[in-house]
Amino acid sequence: MHVQTAEVLMQVENSEVKRGGWVGGDAWFGSVVTAVEVHKTLGIHSTFVVKNNSKCYLLAALHAVLKVRQGD
């Protein structure tokens, strides 16, 4: 787990946002991994800025994870 993801989970868990609620964040903390973990772990929806520099991004790995988790 990324350090940013762990930090976001801690902040969201200590907030008063209830399961099914929503949180958002900027690109400093934002990632697809963070959004997935916030929902999977805490049941809270989220929106984060995710920068789209894909040159060094493991897009194939992301697609593989999404396919396993989501099924389509």
Secondary structure, 3 states (H helix, E strand, C coil): CCHHHHHHHHHHHCCCCCCCCEEEECCCCCCHHHHHHHHHHHCCEEEECCCCCCCCCCHHHHHHHHHHHHCC
